[in-house]
Amino acid sequence: MSSLAPLRPVAPERPPLAHERPRLASERPHGLPVPATATGLAIPATIAAIVALSALLATIGTDARWLVALGHVIFKTGSIPSGIPFAAAATGHWSNSLVLAELVFEALEWGQGDRGLMIAQLVAVGIAMTALARDASGAGAGERSTSRTLAIVALGAASSLVIVRVQLFSLALFPVVCAMLRADARNPSRRIWLVVPVLALWSNLHGGALLGLAVVLGYLALSRSRREPRFAVAVALAACASLLLTPAGIGTIGYYHGLLTNVAAQRGEGMWSALSLSAPFDVILICAALGLAFTARRARPALWELVVALALAVMTVQASRNGVWLLFFLAPLAARGGRERVGGRWAGLAPIVGVAAACALCFAIARGPVARGASPTIVKQAIAAAHGSPVLANDEIDEQIAEAGGRIWAGNPIDAFSRADQTDYLDFVDGSPGSLNAIGSAVSVVLATNGSASQQLLARAPLFKLVARDSTASLYVRRSNVKST
C-alpha cells in the first residue's frame, strides 16, 4: 500500500468583507436598502415636472439681452468690438471674454425671439437636474430620496430656474463639474483631466467658471493631492490656465477682477443683494438649504465637500444669487443621506405627472416667456425721442433699448464701465437726487419703470418732463428737447 499524506483540516472560507465584495444594485453605501417597489420613473417624472414649472413661469430677466445686442454687432461686423458699442459712457478698457455666449444668445433670439432664450433656459434646467440625479445615483442614493431632494432644490432655487439670464450656462455646467469631481473621488482616474476643457468652455460662456475653478482646486487640494500630489498640481495648473482660453486671452483676468469688484457687488445691490429674511424667495432658499444640510450630514461628506459647502454658504449670505450653487452642491449629499420609505403612491403617479408635465411644457413653449420690463412700444418711443443720443434707463430696460438698436448711457454689463460711471448709474437706479446732475447733459431722454425709485426721482426733477407713459414704464425728455420730439 502506498502511504497517504495526512489530511489537513480545511479552514472554512470566511465571508468577504464589505469592501471586498461587489456592491449589489439593491444596496446603498451607508447600508440602507433601496425599496423593491422603485419603478425607475420617479426621477424622470420629477425632472419633467421641474422643467415644466420653470417653463410656465419663465421670464427674461436682467443680464440677458445685452448679450443679444453684442452678439448682433459681432455677427454684423464680423469682428469683436472694443468695449460696449451701444453705450455712450467709456468702456474701451473692458475685456470681452463672453463672445461665445453673446453669439449663442444672438442665434437663439434671431431664430425664435424670446422663446429661443426660454428654451435654452429649460435645456439648462434639465441638464442641471439630470446631472444632480446622476451624481446622487452614482453614490448610491435611492430613487425616492433623489426625487424628493430635486423637488426641494427646485423650490429653493426657483428664481434662478425661471428667470432667463446668462447664468443659464452655469446652471448646466456647475452640477456637471461637481459630479465629475465626486465620481473621481469614488474612483480616481485620469478622467479628472476632463474638467480642464469643461472649464475652458465655461469661461467663454459665463463668469461662474471662476466658481467652478475654485471648487475644482478645493477638491484637488483636499482630496486628490493626498494620493497623487504631483498629478493634482498638474491638473490644478491646467485648470487655472484653461480660464484664459477666451478671446480676451490674458485680459480675462481683468474681466474676472472687474466682475468681482464692481460697485454693485460692493454695495450689495441688484443681483448682488445680500440674503434677507424680508425677501420671500430668500426665506424659501434658507429653509431649503437648512433642510438639505441636515439630511446631508448622514452621508458623512468628505473634507473637501464640507469646506466647499461652508464657502458656498458664506457666499450665499453675502449675495443671495449664490444660493443656487449651495443647493446644487448639497443636493447629491442630501439624496444619499435621505431615508428611503417603502410604499406610497408616487410610483403610480409618476407616469401621470410625466404626461401632465409634457403637456404643460408644450403649452408654455407655444405661449413663450411671461412678459417683463418695458413694452416694445414705449421702448421704440424712447429711441425715436433720443434721435441717436443715449437713453438713460433702469432695471432691465437698458438692455431692451440696446437689443432694439438704441444707445444707452450705461447699464449692463455694469463692470464694463468706469467706477465713477458705475456709481452715477447706480445712484440713478437708487433715486439719488444728485445722480441726474452727475450724469449731466449727456442724456436728454430717460425711461424708467413705473413706481421705481428712478421714476419717482424723475417725477420731481424740474429739468425733465413726462411725455409718454404706459402700464410698465414712463418716458421723460429734457425740457429743452421736448419740442423736437
C-alpha positions in Angstrom: 0.0 0.0 0.0 1.2 3.4 -0.8 1.4 5.8 2.1 -1.1 8.7 2.0 -0.2 12.1 3.3 -2.2 13.0 6.3 -5.3 15.1 5.6 -5.2 18.7 6.8 -8.3 20.3 8.0 -9.6 22.9 5.6 -10.5 26.2 7.3 -13.9 27.3 6.4 -14.0 30.1 3.9 -14.7 33.4 5.6 -17.3 35.7 4.1 -15.9 38.6 2.2 -15.6 41.9 4.0 -17.9 44.7 2.9 -15.1 46.4 0.9 -14.1 43.2 -0.8 -17.4 42.1 -2.3 -19.1 43.7 -5.2 -21.8 46.2 -4.3 -25.3 45.0 -5.1 -27.6 47.1 -7.0 -30.1 46.9 -4.2 -27.7 48.3 -1.6 -26.7 51.8 -0.7 -23.2 52.8 0.6 -24.5 53.6 4.1 -26.4 50.3 4.4 -30.0 51.4 3.7 -31.8 49.2 1.1 -33.5 50.6 -1.9 -37.2 49.6 -1.8 -38.1 46.9 -4.3 -41.1 49.0 -5.3 -39.0 51.6 -7.1 -40.2 51.9 -10.7 -37.4 54.0 -12.3 -40.0 56.6 -13.3 -39.9 58.8 -10.2 -36.8 60.7 -11.0 -37.6 61.4 -14.7 -41.1 62.5 -13.7 -39.7 64.8 -11.1 -37.3 66.4 -13.6 -40.0 66.7 -16.2 -42.3 68.5 -13.6 -39.5 70.9 -12.6 -38.7 71.8 -16.2 -42.4 72.2 -17.0 -43.0 74.5 -14.0 -39.9 76.5 -15.0 -41.4 76.9 -18.5 -44.7 78.1 -17.2 -43.1 80.8 -15.0 -40.2 81.6 -17.3 -39.4 85.3 -18.0 -36.4 87.2 -19.5 -34.5 89.0 -16.7 -31.6 91.3 -16.4 -28.2 90.2 -17.6 -29.6 88.6 -20.8 -30.5 91.0 -23.6 -27.2 92.8 -23.6 -25.6 89.6 -24.9 -28.0 89.6 -27.7 -27.1 93.2 -28.6 -23.4 92.5 -28.6 -23.8 89.2 -30.5 -25.7 91.1 -33.2 -22.8 93.6 -33.5 -20.3 90.7 -33.8 -22.5 88.9 -36.4 -23.0 92.1 -38.4 -19.4 93.4 -38.4 -17.6 90.0 -38.3 -15.3 91.3 -35.5 -15.3 91.7 -31.8 -15.9 95.4 -30.9 -13.8 97.3 -28.4 -15.9 97.8 -25.2 -19.7 98.2 -25.4 -20.5 99.8 -28.8 -24.1 100.7 -27.8 -23.1 102.6 -24.6 -22.1 106.3 -24.5 -20.1 106.1 -21.3 -16.5 104.9 -21.8 -16.0 101.1 -21.9 -12.8 100.7 -24.0 -10.9 99.1 -21.1 -13.4 96.2 -20.8 -12.2 92.8 -21.7 -14.9 90.8 -23.5 -14.5 87.2 -22.5 -18.0 86.0 -23.3 -18.0 86.3 -27.1 -19.3 82.7 -27.4 -22.2 83.3 -25.1 -23.1 86.5 -27.0 -23.1 84.6 -30.3 -25.2 81.8 -28.8 -27.8 84.3 -27.4 -28.0 86.2 -30.7 -28.5 83.0 -32.6 -31.3 81.9 -30.1 -33.0 85.3 -30.3 -32.7 85.6 -34.1 -34.2 82.2 -34.6 -37.1 82.1 -32.1 -37.1 85.5 -30.4 -37.5 85.4 -26.6 -38.8 81.9 -27.0 -35.3 80.8 -28.0 -33.8 82.2 -24.8 -36.5 80.5 -22.8 -35.9 77.1 -24.5 -32.2 77.5 -23.7 -33.0 78.1 -20.1 -35.2 75.0 -20.0 -32.5 72.9 -21.5 -30.1 74.2 -18.8 -32.5 73.3 -16.1 -33.0 69.8 -17.5 -29.2 69.3 -17.7 -28.8 70.6 -14.1 -31.4 68.3 -12.6 -30.2 65.3 -14.6 -26.6 65.9 -13.5 -27.7 66.1 -9.9 -29.8 62.9 -10.2 -26.9 61.0 -11.8 -24.5 62.3 -9.2 -26.7 61.2 -6.4 -27.4 57.8 -8.0 -23.7 57.2 -8.7 -23.1 57.5 -4.9 -26.0 55.0 -4.2 -28.9 57.4 -3.4 -32.3 55.9 -3.7 -34.9 56.9 -6.2 -37.4 58.5 -3.9 -34.8 60.2 -1.9 -33.3 61.7 -5.1 -36.7 62.8 -6.3 -37.6 64.4 -3.0 -34.2 66.2 -3.0 -34.6 67.6 -6.5 -38.0 69.0 -5.6 -36.5 70.8 -2.6 -33.7 72.2 -4.8 -36.2 73.4 -7.4 -38.3 75.1 -4.7 -35.3 76.8 -3.1 -33.7 77.9 -6.4 -37.0 78.9 -8.1 -35.9 82.4 -9.0 -32.7 81.1 -10.7 -34.6 78.4 -12.6 -37.4 80.6 -14.0 -35.6 83.9 -14.8 -33.5 83.7 -18.0 -30.1 85.2 -17.6 -26.6 84.5 -19.0 -26.3 82.4 -15.8 -28.1 79.6 -17.5 -24.8 78.3 -18.8 -23.6 77.9 -15.2 -26.8 76.3 -14.2 -25.9 73.4 -16.6 -22.1 73.3 -16.1 -21.8 73.7 -12.3 -23.5 70.4 -11.3 -21.7 68.6 -14.2 -18.3 69.7 -12.8 -19.3 68.7 -9.3 -20.5 65.3 -10.5 -17.2 64.8 -12.3 -15.3 65.6 -9.0 -17.4 63.2 -6.9 -17.0 60.5 -9.5 -13.2 60.9 -9.3 -13.3 60.8 -5.5 -15.1 57.4 -5.7 -12.8 56.0 -8.4 -9.7 58.2 -9.0 -8.6 58.1 -12.6 -7.1 60.2 -15.4 -10.6 61.2 -16.4 -10.3 64.1 -14.0 -8.4 65.9 -16.8 -11.8 66.3 -18.5 -12.6 69.2 -16.1 -10.0 71.3 -18.0 -11.8 71.5 -21.3 -15.1 71.9 -19.5 -13.7 74.9 -17.5 -12.3 76.4 -20.8 -15.8 76.2 -22.4 -17.4 77.5 -19.3 -15.1 80.6 -19.2 -16.3 81.5 -22.7 -19.9 81.4 -21.5 -20.2 82.9 -18.0 -18.2 84.3 -15.2 -19.4 81.4 -13.0 -16.5 79.5 -14.3 -14.4 81.2 -11.6 -16.5 79.5 -9.0 -16.2 76.2 -10.8 -12.4 76.6 -10.8 -12.5 77.2 -7.0 -14.4 74.0 -6.4 -12.0 72.0 -8.6 -9.0 73.5 -6.7 -10.6 72.7 -3.4 -11.1 69.0 -4.4 -7.6 68.7 -5.8 -6.0 70.3 -2.7 -8.1 68.5 0.0 -8.6 65.1 -1.7 -6.7 64.1 -4.8 -3.4 65.6 -3.7 -3.3 63.1 -0.8 -2.9 60.2 -3.3 -1.0 61.9 -6.1 0.3 65.3 -5.2 2.2 66.0 -8.4 -0.7 64.8 -10.5 -3.1 67.1 -8.6 -0.8 70.1 -9.0 -0.6 69.5 -12.8 -4.4 69.3 -13.1 -4.7 72.4 -11.0 -2.3 74.4 -13.1 -4.0 73.3 -16.3 -7.4 74.2 -14.8 -6.2 77.7 -13.9 -4.8 78.2 -17.4 -8.0 77.0 -19.1 -9.9 80.0 -17.9 -7.7 82.2 -20.0 -8.6 80.4 -23.2 -11.1 83.1 -24.3 -10.9 85.8 -27.0 -9.7 88.2 -24.3 -6.7 86.0 -23.5 -4.7 87.3 -20.5 -7.2 90.1 -20.3 -9.7 87.5 -18.9 -8.0 88.1 -15.6 -9.1 91.7 -15.8 -12.6 90.6 -16.7 -12.9 88.5 -13.6 -11.4 91.2 -11.4 -14.0 93.7 -12.7 -16.8 91.1 -12.2 -15.9 90.6 -8.5 -15.1 94.3 -7.6 -17.8 96.2 -9.5 -19.7 98.8 -7.5 -22.9 96.9 -7.5 -21.2 93.9 -5.9 -19.6 96.1 -3.3 -22.8 97.8 -2.5 -24.8 94.6 -2.5 -27.4 95.9 -5.0 -29.5 94.3 -7.6 -28.4 90.7 -8.4 -25.6 91.2 -5.7 -28.1 91.9 -2.9 -27.4 90.1 0.4 -29.5 87.3 1.8 -32.5 88.9 3.6 -35.2 87.5 5.9 -37.7 90.1 4.5 -37.5 88.6 1.0 -39.8 85.6 0.5 -37.6 83.8 -2.1 -34.6 84.2 0.3 -36.6 82.7 3.2 -37.5 79.7 1.0 -33.9 79.4 0.0 -32.7 79.4 3.6 -35.3 76.7 4.5 -34.3 74.5 1.6 -30.6 74.9 2.3 -31.0 74.0 6.0 -33.2 71.0 5.1 -30.6 69.7 2.6 -27.7 70.3 5.0 -29.5 68.5 7.9 -30.1 65.4 5.7 -26.6 65.6 4.0 -24.9 65.1 7.4 -25.9 61.4 7.4 -24.0 60.9 4.2 -20.7 61.7 6.0 -19.4 64.3 3.5 -15.6 64.2 2.8 -13.4 67.1 4.0 -13.4 68.8 0.6 -17.2 68.7 0.4 -17.5 70.2 3.9 -15.1 73.0 3.0 -16.8 73.8 -0.3 -20.3 73.7 1.3 -19.2 76.1 4.0 -17.6 78.5 1.5 -20.8 78.5 -0.6 -22.9 79.1 2.5 -20.8 82.2 3.2 -21.1 83.4 -0.4 -24.9 82.9 -0.2 -25.2 85.1 2.9 -23.2 87.8 1.1 -25.2 87.5 -2.1 -28.4 85.5 -2.3 -27.8 84.8 -6.0 -25.2 82.3 -4.9 -27.7 80.2 -3.1 -28.5 78.1 -6.2 -24.9 76.8 -6.1 -25.1 75.9 -2.5 -28.3 73.9 -3.1 -26.8 72.2 -6.2 -23.8 71.2 -4.2 -25.7 69.9 -1.2 -28.3 68.0 -3.3 -26.4 64.8 -4.1 -25.2 64.6 -0.5 -28.8 65.1 0.8 -30.1 62.5 -1.6 -27.5 60.0 -0.4 -28.3 60.7 3.2 -32.0 60.6 2.8 -34.1 57.7 4.1 -35.9 55.5 1.7 -39.5 54.7 2.6 -41.3 51.6 1.2 -44.8 52.3 -0.1 -46.5 55.5 -1.1 -48.3 56.5 -4.2 -45.6 58.3 -6.1 -44.6 55.3 -8.1 -48.1 55.1 -9.5 -48.4 58.8 -10.0 -45.1 59.2 -11.8 -46.4 58.4 -15.3 -49.4 60.7 -14.9 -47.1 63.5 -13.7 -44.8 62.9 -16.6 -47.6 63.2 -19.1 -49.0 66.3 -17.4 -45.6 67.9 -17.4 -45.1 67.2 -21.1 -48.4 68.9 -21.9 -47.6 71.9 -19.7 -44.2 72.2 -21.3 -45.7 72.2 -24.8 -48.2 74.9 -23.8 -45.6 77.1 -22.2 -43.2 76.9 -25.1 -46.0 77.8 -27.6 -47.0 80.7 -25.4 -43.5 82.0 -24.8 -42.0 83.6 -21.7 -44.0 85.8 -19.4 -43.7 89.5 -20.4 -41.5 91.6 -18.2 -39.9 95.1 -18.4 -41.0 97.9 -20.6 -43.4 97.4 -23.5 -41.9 97.3 -27.0 -44.0 100.4 -28.0 -42.5 102.7 -25.3 -39.0 101.4 -26.0 -39.4 102.4 -29.6 -40.7 105.8 -28.5 -37.7 106.4 -26.3 -35.3 105.5 -29.1 -37.1 107.8 -31.5 -37.1 110.7 -29.0 -33.4 110.3 -28.4 -32.5 110.9 -32.1 -29.4 108.9 -31.8 -28.4 110.2 -28.3 -28.1 107.8 -25.4 -31.1 106.8 -23.3 -30.8 106.5 -19.6 -32.9 103.6 -18.2 -33.1 101.5 -15.1 -33.7 97.8 -14.3 -33.6 95.6 -17.5 -35.0 98.4 -19.7 -31.5 99.5 -20.6 -30.9 96.0 -22.2 -34.2 96.2 -24.1 -33.1 99.5 -25.6 -29.7 98.1 -26.6 -31.4 95.0 -28.1 -33.8 97.2 -30.1 -30.9 99.1 -31.7 -30.8 102.1 -29.5 -28.0 103.6 -27.4 -27.8 103.7 -23.6 -25.7 105.8 -21.3 -24.7 103.0 -19.0 -26.2 99.7 -17.8 -25.4 96.0 -18.1 -22.8 94.7 -18.1 -22.1 97.2 -15.2 -18.5 96.1 -14.8 -17.7 97.3 -18.3 -17.8 100.9 -17.1 -15.5 103.1 -15.0 -16.1 103.1 -11.3 -17.3 106.7 -11.4 -19.9 105.9 -14.1 -21.0 102.8 -12.3 -21.5 104.9 -9.2 -23.5 107.6 -11.0 -25.7 105.0 -12.8 -26.4 103.0 -9.6 -27.2 106.3 -7.8 -29.8 107.0 -10.5 -31.3 103.5 -10.1 -31.5 104.1 -6.3 -33.2 107.5 -6.9 -30.4 109.6 -5.5 -31.2 113.3 -6.0 -27.8 114.3 -7.3 -27.5 111.5 -9.9 -29.1 113.3 -12.8 -26.8 116.3 -12.3 -23.7 114.0 -12.1 -24.7 112.4 -15.4 -25.0 115.9 -16.9 -26.2 116.9 -20.3 -25.1 113.7 -21.9 -28.6 112.4 -21.5 -31.8 114.0 -22.7 -34.2 111.0 -22.7 -34.9 108.8 -19.7 -37.1 105.7 -19.5 -37.9 104.4 -16.0 -40.0 101.6 -14.6 -43.3 102.8 -13.0 -43.1 103.1 -9.3 -39.3 102.6 -9.2 -37.0 105.0 -7.3 -35.7 106.3 -10.6 -39.2 107.1 -11.8 -40.1 108.9 -8.6 -36.9 110.9 -8.9 -37.8 112.0 -12.4 -41.3 112.9 -11.4 -39.7 115.5 -9.0 -37.0 116.6 -11.4 -37.7 120.1 -12.9 -35.4 119.5 -15.9 -37.4 116.6 -17.3 -41.0 116.4 -18.5 -43.2 113.3 -18.8 -44.1 112.8 -22.5 -45.4 109.2 -22.6 -46.5 106.5 -20.2 -47.9 103.0 -20.3 -48.6 100.3 -17.7 -44.9 99.4 -17.3 -42.7 102.5 -17.8 -42.6 106.3 -18.1 -40.8 108.3 -20.7 -39.2 111.6 -19.7 -37.5 114.1 -22.0 -35.3 117.1 -21.0 -37.5 120.1 -21.3 -35.2 121.9 -23.8 -35.8 118.9 -26.1 -39.5 118.4 -25.8 -40.4 120.4 -28.9 -38.0 118.4 -31.1 -39.7 115.1 -30.1 
